[in-house]
Amino acid sequence: MKRFYGVVILAIMLLSVFSLTGQEAAKNEENQEEKKFLKLFTPTADARFRYQVESWERDWGEGTETRVRDRMRVRIRTGLAFDPIEKLRIYARLSTGNLTMGSDNFGDQGNGPNQETSAYFDDYWVEGKPFSFLTIRAGGYSAPFTNSTLIWHPNWRVTGINENFRFSFGDHLFYFNATQVFYEEGSWVEGKNPFKSDTHLFVQKMGLNLNFIDKLRISPSATFHIYTNNMNSENLGLSDEENKQHYRLFNPSLDITWSFSKRLPLKLYGDVVYNFGASEENIAYEVGAVLGRTREQFDFSLAFYYRHADLFSIDPNTSTDQLPTGLRVNADAFHAAAGIALFDFWVLQAEFYHGKPKNDSDQKYTNFHINSIFRY
């Protein structure tokens, strides 16, 4: 009898052990599944705090005088990428600021912060790679079709479809982009909107990345923009009739990059823009150089460019917003910048812009920034 009870007790103990082991295995499997699911999400975040001083000498309607203003500009963005299956990504990013400036401004000649909109989605898109050579993106995003702020500032957003074809030949790459955007007045309520009226935009870009001896990259490209838009007549001093321009912009460019080391590249670049939609004053160009980068701790960068833009060469509403609209065309300007990564997540940067009309006008404009950028 005692032996019988002993067998029963041993059986109960074994069943308990097997039960606990099974529960632990199920729990571990559940944890693995949860971790696997969480790996499908990738968070992103960055914050920029900018102190800015502007000085503009011009005729303000009361004679020529110099006006100076300083302000703090703040922008915080947070995004989340979701990869439900391989080669498919869904992304959305929320940015603070207002629809016009993309940041909150403080101390703007005594005015308070811009609270037109406290936050908005500036990036929201679906991207897929149905083939190894083809990437398709649809939604709202910063335009991927241009490198030059002559044509398109990276802060501007478009809503449309972009197809990117990429073909590798050894160490070299050939790519072709096509972007279609259709805008109707009043249809965009989120993000920045540079257009003033109904606009159709079609962009084609092709280029090569030629890599030699692991140090030298030569990247020629050509972009062609076709769209219609109204220039800002108030800032340009043009009548409505003179102001109606069509933009058919041909933009050849060349980048040459030499890597002294992995963390110290030197890039020389040049862009030319020719507007086939205007018969005169229709050429712009920009040349510049960038030394270094700011990706890892103690990285540094130095940058400079010089730009020249005729009156009808580019659209001042979509060019860089670091110069006033009235000095983005019919003017010469230069930019200098220096930055250092104090940590992987923290970059300090100083920037200087100076612009002047092409004619003998006494107008002058300077814009100085100190940026503190945190990123994740």
TILO-705949 format. One record per residue (C-alpha): x, y, z negated. Coordinates in Angstrom, 1 decimal. Example, Ala and Ser with C-alpha at 12.3 -4.5 7.8 and 13.67 -1.06 7.14 Angstrom:
<rs>
(r (12.3, -4.5, -7.8))
(r (13.7, -1.1, -7.1))
</rs>
This chain:
<rs>
(r (0.0, 0.0, 0.0))
(r (2.8, 2.4, -0.9))
(r (4.4, 1.6, 2.4))
(r (1.1, 2.5, 4.2))
(r (0.9, 5.8, 2.4))
(r (4.5, 6.5, 3.2))
(r (3.8, 5.9, 6.9))
(r (0.8, 8.2, 6.8))
(r (2.7, 11.0, 5.2))
(r (5.5, 10.6, 7.7))
(r (3.1, 10.7, 10.6))
(r (1.4, 13.9, 9.2))
(r (4.9, 15.6, 8.8))
(r (5.8, 14.6, 12.4))
(r (2.5, 16.0, 13.7))
(r (3.1, 19.2, 11.8))
(r (6.6, 19.6, 13.2))
(r (5.4, 18.9, 16.8))
(r (2.5, 21.4, 16.3))
(r (4.8, 24.1, 15.0))
(r (7.3, 23.4, 17.8))
(r (4.5, 23.6, 20.3))
(r (3.2, 26.9, 18.9))
(r (6.8, 28.3, 18.9))
(r (7.3, 27.2, 22.5))
(r (4.0, 28.8, 23.5))
(r (4.9, 32.0, 21.7))
(r (8.3, 32.1, 23.3))
(r (6.7, 31.5, 26.7))
(r (4.2, 34.3, 26.0))
(r (7.0, 36.6, 25.0))
(r (8.9, 35.7, 28.2))
(r (5.9, 36.5, 30.3))
(r (5.4, 39.8, 28.5))
(r (9.1, 40.7, 29.0))
(r (8.8, 39.7, 32.7))
(r (5.7, 41.9, 33.1))
(r (7.4, 44.9, 31.4))
(r (10.3, 44.6, 33.8))
(r (8.0, 45.5, 36.6))
(r (7.8, 49.1, 35.2))
(r (10.7, 51.6, 35.5))
(r (10.3, 54.9, 33.6))
(r (12.0, 58.1, 34.7))
(r (12.3, 61.5, 33.0))
(r (14.2, 64.8, 33.3))
(r (14.0, 68.3, 31.7))
(r (15.5, 71.5, 33.1))
(r (16.0, 74.7, 31.0))
(r (17.1, 77.6, 33.1))
(r (18.1, 81.1, 32.1))
(r (17.9, 83.4, 35.2))
(r (18.9, 87.0, 35.9))
(r (17.7, 88.7, 39.1))
(r (18.9, 92.0, 40.5))
(r (17.2, 93.4, 43.6))
(r (18.1, 96.8, 45.2))
(r (15.5, 98.0, 47.7))
(r (12.9, 100.6, 48.5))
(r (9.9, 99.7, 46.3))
(r (7.7, 102.4, 47.8))
(r (9.1, 105.1, 45.4))
(r (12.6, 105.3, 46.9))
(r (15.5, 102.9, 46.7))
(r (16.2, 101.6, 43.2))
(r (17.6, 98.5, 41.5))
(r (15.2, 96.4, 39.5))
(r (16.5, 93.8, 37.1))
(r (14.6, 91.0, 35.4))
(r (15.6, 88.0, 33.3))
(r (13.5, 85.0, 32.3))
(r (13.6, 81.5, 31.1))
(r (12.2, 78.8, 33.4))
(r (11.3, 75.4, 31.9))
(r (10.4, 72.2, 33.8))
(r (9.8, 68.7, 32.3))
(r (9.0, 65.7, 34.5))
(r (8.1, 62.1, 33.6))
(r (7.4, 59.3, 36.0))
(r (6.7, 55.6, 36.2))
(r (7.5, 53.2, 39.0))
(r (5.6, 49.9, 39.3))
(r (6.9, 47.0, 41.4))
(r (4.1, 44.4, 41.5))
(r (5.8, 42.3, 44.1))
(r (9.2, 42.3, 45.8))
(r (9.6, 45.2, 48.4))
(r (6.6, 47.1, 47.1))
(r (6.7, 50.1, 44.8))
(r (4.0, 52.4, 43.4))
(r (5.2, 55.6, 41.8))
(r (3.7, 58.6, 40.1))
(r (5.4, 61.6, 38.4))
(r (3.8, 64.3, 36.2))
(r (5.5, 67.7, 36.1))
(r (4.9, 70.7, 33.9))
(r (4.5, 74.1, 35.3))
(r (2.0, 75.8, 37.7))
(r (1.1, 75.1, 41.3))
(r (3.1, 78.0, 42.7))
(r (6.4, 78.0, 40.8))
(r (6.7, 74.4, 39.7))
(r (7.9, 75.6, 36.3))
(r (6.8, 77.7, 33.3))
(r (8.4, 81.2, 33.2))
(r (9.0, 83.0, 29.9))
(r (10.1, 86.6, 29.5))
(r (9.3, 87.7, 33.1))
(r (9.5, 91.5, 32.5))
(r (7.4, 91.1, 29.3))
(r (4.8, 88.7, 30.8))
(r (4.0, 85.4, 29.0))
(r (4.4, 81.9, 30.4))
(r (2.6, 81.0, 33.6))
(r (-0.3, 78.8, 32.5))
(r (-2.2, 78.6, 35.8))
(r (-1.8, 74.8, 35.5))
(r (-0.1, 73.1, 32.5))
(r (0.9, 70.0, 34.5))
(r (0.3, 68.3, 37.8))
(r (1.4, 65.2, 39.8))
(r (4.2, 66.3, 42.1))
(r (5.1, 62.8, 43.3))
(r (2.5, 60.0, 43.9))
(r (3.2, 57.4, 46.6))
(r (3.2, 53.8, 47.7))
(r (6.3, 52.5, 49.4))
(r (6.7, 49.1, 51.1))
(r (9.4, 47.3, 53.1))
(r (7.6, 44.9, 55.5))
(r (10.9, 44.3, 57.2))
(r (14.5, 44.6, 56.2))
(r (14.9, 47.5, 58.6))
(r (11.7, 49.4, 57.9))
(r (10.5, 51.4, 54.9))
(r (7.0, 53.0, 54.9))
(r (6.0, 55.6, 52.3))
(r (2.5, 57.1, 52.0))
(r (1.3, 59.7, 49.5))
(r (2.6, 63.0, 48.1))
(r (6.4, 63.4, 47.9))
(r (9.4, 65.7, 48.5))
(r (10.1, 65.6, 52.2))
(r (12.8, 63.0, 53.1))
(r (13.3, 64.4, 56.6))
(r (15.8, 67.2, 56.0))
(r (19.1, 67.8, 54.2))
(r (19.2, 71.6, 54.6))
(r (17.3, 74.1, 52.5))
(r (17.3, 76.3, 55.6))
(r (14.2, 74.4, 56.7))
(r (12.7, 72.8, 53.6))
(r (13.3, 73.3, 49.9))
(r (13.4, 70.1, 47.9))
(r (10.8, 71.4, 45.5))
(r (8.2, 71.6, 48.2))
(r (5.9, 68.6, 48.4))
(r (4.1, 67.1, 51.5))
(r (1.1, 64.7, 51.7))
(r (1.5, 62.3, 54.5))
(r (3.2, 59.2, 55.9))
(r (6.9, 58.6, 56.5))
(r (8.5, 55.7, 58.4))
(r (12.2, 55.1, 58.0))
(r (14.0, 52.6, 60.3))
(r (17.5, 51.6, 59.3))
(r (19.9, 49.4, 61.3))
(r (23.3, 48.4, 60.1))
(r (26.3, 47.7, 62.4))
(r (29.1, 46.4, 60.2))
(r (29.9, 49.3, 57.8))
(r (27.9, 51.8, 59.9))
(r (24.3, 52.7, 59.8))
(r (21.8, 54.1, 62.3))
(r (18.5, 55.5, 61.1))
(r (15.3, 57.0, 62.5))
(r (12.6, 58.9, 60.5))
(r (9.2, 59.9, 61.6))
(r (6.8, 61.9, 59.3))
(r (3.3, 63.0, 59.9))
(r (1.5, 65.6, 57.8))
(r (-1.9, 67.1, 58.3))
(r (-3.0, 70.0, 56.1))
(r (-6.3, 71.8, 56.1))
(r (-6.7, 75.1, 54.2))
(r (-8.0, 74.3, 50.7))
(r (-7.4, 70.6, 50.9))
(r (-4.3, 70.6, 48.6))
(r (-5.0, 71.3, 45.0))
(r (-2.0, 69.5, 43.5))
(r (1.6, 70.3, 43.8))
(r (3.2, 73.1, 45.8))
(r (1.6, 74.3, 49.0))
(r (3.8, 76.4, 51.3))
(r (1.2, 76.7, 54.1))
(r (-1.2, 79.6, 54.5))
(r (-3.6, 78.1, 57.1))
(r (-4.5, 74.8, 58.9))
(r (-1.2, 73.1, 59.7))
(r (-0.1, 70.0, 61.6))
(r (3.4, 68.9, 61.0))
(r (5.3, 66.2, 62.9))
(r (8.9, 65.5, 62.2))
(r (11.4, 63.2, 63.8))
(r (14.9, 62.7, 62.6))
(r (17.7, 60.4, 63.7))
(r (21.3, 60.0, 62.6))
(r (24.4, 57.9, 62.0))
(r (26.4, 57.1, 58.9))
(r (29.9, 56.2, 60.2))
(r (32.1, 54.8, 57.4))
(r (35.9, 54.4, 57.8))
(r (38.6, 52.9, 55.5))
(r (36.2, 53.2, 52.5))
(r (37.0, 56.9, 52.1))
(r (35.7, 58.7, 55.2))
(r (32.1, 59.1, 56.2))
(r (31.0, 61.1, 59.3))
(r (27.2, 61.7, 59.5))
(r (25.8, 63.4, 62.5))
(r (22.0, 63.9, 62.7))
(r (19.3, 65.8, 64.5))
(r (15.8, 66.7, 63.3))
(r (12.9, 68.1, 65.3))
(r (10.0, 69.8, 63.6))
(r (6.7, 70.6, 65.4))
(r (4.1, 72.6, 63.5))
(r (2.2, 75.9, 63.4))
(r (2.0, 78.2, 60.5))
(r (1.7, 81.9, 59.7))
(r (4.8, 83.7, 58.4))
(r (4.5, 86.0, 55.4))
(r (3.8, 89.3, 57.2))
(r (3.6, 91.4, 54.0))
(r (7.2, 90.5, 53.1))
(r (8.5, 90.8, 56.6))
(r (6.8, 94.1, 57.5))
(r (5.1, 92.6, 60.6))
(r (1.6, 93.0, 61.9))
(r (-0.7, 90.0, 62.0))
(r (-0.3, 89.8, 65.8))
(r (3.5, 89.8, 65.5))
(r (3.3, 87.4, 62.6))
(r (1.7, 84.4, 64.4))
(r (4.6, 82.1, 65.3))
(r (4.8, 78.5, 66.3))
(r (7.6, 76.5, 65.0))
(r (9.4, 73.9, 67.2))
(r (12.6, 73.6, 65.2))
(r (15.6, 71.7, 66.6))
(r (18.1, 71.1, 63.8))
(r (21.4, 69.3, 64.6))
(r (23.7, 68.8, 61.6))
(r (27.0, 67.2, 60.7))
(r (28.3, 66.0, 57.3))
(r (31.9, 64.9, 56.7))
(r (32.7, 63.3, 53.4))
(r (36.1, 62.3, 52.2))
(r (36.4, 60.4, 48.9))
(r (39.6, 61.1, 46.9))
(r (38.2, 58.6, 44.4))
(r (34.8, 57.1, 43.6))
(r (34.0, 60.0, 41.3))
(r (35.6, 62.8, 43.4))
(r (34.1, 63.1, 46.9))
(r (34.5, 66.2, 49.1))
(r (31.7, 67.0, 51.6))
(r (31.8, 69.5, 54.4))
(r (28.6, 70.2, 56.2))
(r (27.0, 72.4, 58.8))
(r (23.4, 72.9, 60.0))
(r (22.1, 74.8, 63.0))
(r (18.4, 75.6, 63.6))
(r (17.0, 76.7, 67.0))
(r (13.3, 77.7, 67.2))
(r (11.9, 76.9, 70.6))
(r (8.6, 78.5, 69.5))
(r (10.2, 82.0, 69.6))
(r (11.9, 83.8, 72.5))
(r (14.2, 85.9, 70.5))
(r (15.8, 86.2, 67.0))
(r (15.4, 82.4, 66.8))
(r (18.7, 81.0, 65.5))
(r (19.9, 80.1, 62.0))
(r (22.9, 78.3, 60.6))
(r (24.4, 77.2, 57.3))
(r (27.9, 75.9, 56.5))
(r (29.1, 74.7, 53.1))
(r (31.2, 72.4, 51.0))
(r (30.7, 70.3, 47.9))
(r (33.5, 68.9, 45.8))
(r (32.7, 66.3, 43.1))
(r (29.4, 65.0, 41.6))
(r (27.6, 65.0, 38.2))
(r (26.4, 61.4, 37.7))
(r (28.6, 60.2, 34.9))
(r (30.1, 61.7, 31.7))
(r (32.9, 64.3, 32.5))
(r (32.0, 64.4, 36.2))
(r (32.1, 67.9, 37.7))
(r (31.1, 69.6, 40.9))
(r (31.8, 72.8, 42.8))
(r (29.6, 73.9, 45.7))
(r (29.4, 76.8, 48.2))
(r (27.5, 77.7, 51.3))
(r (27.0, 80.6, 53.7))
(r (23.8, 81.0, 55.7))
(r (22.6, 83.3, 58.5))
(r (19.0, 83.4, 59.7))
(r (17.4, 85.4, 62.5))
(r (13.9, 86.9, 62.0))
(r (12.0, 84.1, 63.8))
(r (14.4, 81.2, 63.4))
(r (12.8, 79.5, 60.4))
(r (9.7, 79.8, 58.2))
(r (10.5, 81.8, 55.1))
(r (7.6, 80.1, 53.2))
(r (9.3, 76.7, 53.4))
(r (12.9, 77.7, 53.1))
(r (14.8, 77.8, 49.8))
(r (12.9, 79.6, 47.0))
(r (16.1, 80.9, 45.3))
(r (16.0, 83.9, 47.6))
(r (13.0, 86.3, 47.9))
(r (10.8, 85.5, 50.9))
(r (11.9, 88.8, 52.6))
(r (15.6, 87.7, 52.5))
(r (15.2, 84.1, 53.7))
(r (15.1, 85.4, 57.3))
(r (16.8, 88.3, 59.1))
(r (19.5, 88.1, 56.5))
(r (22.8, 86.7, 55.4))
(r (23.3, 85.0, 52.1))
(r (25.7, 82.8, 50.2))
(r (25.5, 80.5, 47.2))
(r (28.1, 79.2, 44.7))
(r (27.6, 76.7, 42.0))
(r (29.6, 74.8, 39.3))
(r (28.4, 71.9, 37.2))
(r (29.7, 69.4, 34.6))
(r (28.2, 66.3, 33.1))
(r (28.8, 66.5, 29.3))
(r (27.1, 63.1, 29.0))
(r (25.5, 60.7, 31.5))
(r (22.1, 62.3, 30.5))
(r (23.2, 66.0, 30.1))
(r (24.4, 68.3, 32.9))
(r (25.3, 72.0, 32.5))
(r (25.3, 74.1, 35.7))
(r (25.9, 77.7, 36.8))
(r (24.6, 79.1, 40.1))
(r (24.9, 82.4, 42.0))
(r (23.0, 83.6, 45.0))
(r (23.6, 86.8, 47.0))
(r (21.6, 88.0, 50.0))
(r (21.6, 91.0, 52.3))
(r (19.6, 92.0, 55.4))
(r (21.4, 91.7, 58.8))
(r (21.0, 95.3, 59.6))
(r (22.7, 98.2, 57.8))
(r (20.1, 98.4, 55.1))
(r (21.2, 99.2, 51.6))
(r (19.2, 96.3, 50.2))
(r (21.0, 93.8, 48.0))
(r (19.8, 90.8, 46.0))
(r (21.6, 88.7, 43.4))
(r (20.3, 85.7, 41.5))
(r (22.2, 84.1, 38.6))
(r (21.2, 80.8, 36.9))
(r (22.4, 78.8, 33.9))
(r (20.8, 75.4, 34.0))
(r (20.8, 72.8, 31.2))
(r (19.4, 69.5, 32.7))
(r (18.6, 66.4, 30.7))
(r (17.7, 63.2, 32.6))
(r (16.8, 59.6, 32.0))
</rs>
